[in-house]
Structure formats: structure tokens, C-alpha cells
Amino acid sequence: VQFVESGGALVQPGGSLRLSCTTSGFTFSMYGLTWWRQAPGKERALVAGISSSGGVRNYADSVKGRFTISRDNANNTVYLQMNNLKPEDTAVYYCTVTGWGKWGQGTQVIVSS
């Protein structure tokens, strides 16, 4: 099982980024996926989740209305569209299947002017 995150960058407040997570080693379409983030000095926190079909999505209160999770079951990829980014969104972002304890290397997002 592998999760490979990409798309992180340095961006100014108010900017946008689209993170991608390409997966392998399991039947992607059968599982819900989640995005997490870990800010410096803080514990990893859940950001968003999406059901196996994509029909159910949920978000942390801190990102509601700004972030959108989506998935492409044909390409085993989950996305996180992040708009109106704030400095407090600075973190390393990870995707996973919750409960598996499997993590990729993450992708760094820095929101700063």
C-alpha cells in the first residue's frame, strides 16, 4: 500500500492550491479516503474525508467553504482543492485510508506573504 502526495508549494494568503494523492496496492474504489495535516509543533489533524463513491464528503470546521475533496476512481487518485488559503493552513498534508496507519511522505504547504 502506497500513498504519494504532491502539489504543495509556497503560496500567498488568499491563494489556491490543488493537492493530489496517488495510491497503489489496494482496491481504491472500495475505500473512503481522508486528508490530514500536521502543522509545526502540532498533532496531525483530520482535514477532509470522502466516501468510496464520492457521494459523501465531510470537512473540518476550519476549512469548510474553502477546501473541496474529490476523487478519481479510474486513476486511483484523491484531490484536495484549497482556496482562500490562510497562514494557519501551513502544514504538511497527507492522505490515507483512516485506520490503516499507513502514511506517505506528505506534501508541504506554506502560506505566507
ZIFENCOR-V802155 format. One record per residue. N is the residue number from 1. RES is the residue in one letter. SS is DSSP state (~ for helix, > for strand, _ for the rest). Layout:
n:N res:RES ss:SS
n:N res:RES ss:SS
This chain:
n:1 res:V ss:_
n:2 res:Q ss:>
n:3 res:F ss:>
n:4 res:V ss:>
n:5 res:E ss:>
n:6 res:S ss:>
n:7 res:G ss:_
n:8 res:G ss:_
n:9 res:A ss:_
n:10 res:L ss:>
n:11 res:V ss:>
n:12 res:Q ss:_
n:13 res:P ss:_
n:14 res:G ss:_
n:15 res:G ss:_
n:16 res:S ss:_
n:17 res:L ss:>
n:18 res:R ss:>
n:19 res:L ss:>
n:20 res:S ss:>
n:21 res:C ss:>
n:22 res:T ss:>
n:23 res:T ss:>
n:24 res:S ss:>
n:25 res:G ss:_
n:26 res:F ss:_
n:27 res:T ss:_
n:28 res:F ss:~
n:29 res:S ss:~
n:30 res:M ss:~
n:31 res:Y ss:_
n:32 res:G ss:_
n:33 res:L ss:>
n:34 res:T ss:>
n:35 res:W ss:>
n:36 res:W ss:>
n:37 res:R ss:>
n:38 res:Q ss:>
n:39 res:A ss:_
n:40 res:P ss:_
n:41 res:G ss:_
n:42 res:K ss:_
n:43 res:E ss:_
n:44 res:R ss:_
n:45 res:A ss:>
n:46 res:L ss:>
n:47 res:V ss:>
n:48 res:A ss:>
n:49 res:G ss:>
n:50 res:I ss:>
n:51 res:S ss:_
n:52 res:S ss:_
n:53 res:S ss:_
n:54 res:G ss:_
n:55 res:G ss:_
n:56 res:V ss:_
n:57 res:R ss:>
n:58 res:N ss:>
n:59 res:Y ss:>
n:60 res:A ss:_
n:61 res:D ss:_
n:62 res:S ss:_
n:63 res:V ss:_
n:64 res:K ss:_
n:65 res:G ss:_
n:66 res:R ss:_
n:67 res:F ss:>
n:68 res:T ss:>
n:69 res:I ss:>
n:70 res:S ss:>
n:71 res:R ss:>
n:72 res:D ss:>
n:73 res:N ss:_
n:74 res:A ss:_
n:75 res:N ss:_
n:76 res:N ss:_
n:77 res:T ss:>
n:78 res:V ss:>
n:79 res:Y ss:>
n:80 res:L ss:>
n:81 res:Q ss:>
n:82 res:M ss:>
n:83 res:N ss:_
n:84 res:N ss:_
n:85 res:L ss:_
n:86 res:K ss:_
n:87 res:P ss:~
n:88 res:E ss:~
n:89 res:D ss:~
n:90 res:T ss:_
n:91 res:A ss:>
n:92 res:V ss:>
n:93 res:Y ss:>
n:94 res:Y ss:>
n:95 res:C ss:>
n:96 res:T ss:>
n:97 res:V ss:_
n:98 res:T ss:_
n:99 res:G ss:_
n:100 res:W ss:_
n:101 res:G ss:_
n:102 res:K ss:_
n:103 res:W ss:_
n:104 res:G ss:_
n:105 res:Q ss:_
n:106 res:G ss:_
n:107 res:T ss:>
n:108 res:Q ss:>
n:109 res:V ss:>
n:110 res:I ss:>
n:111 res:V ss:>
n:112 res:S ss:_
n:113 res:S ss:_
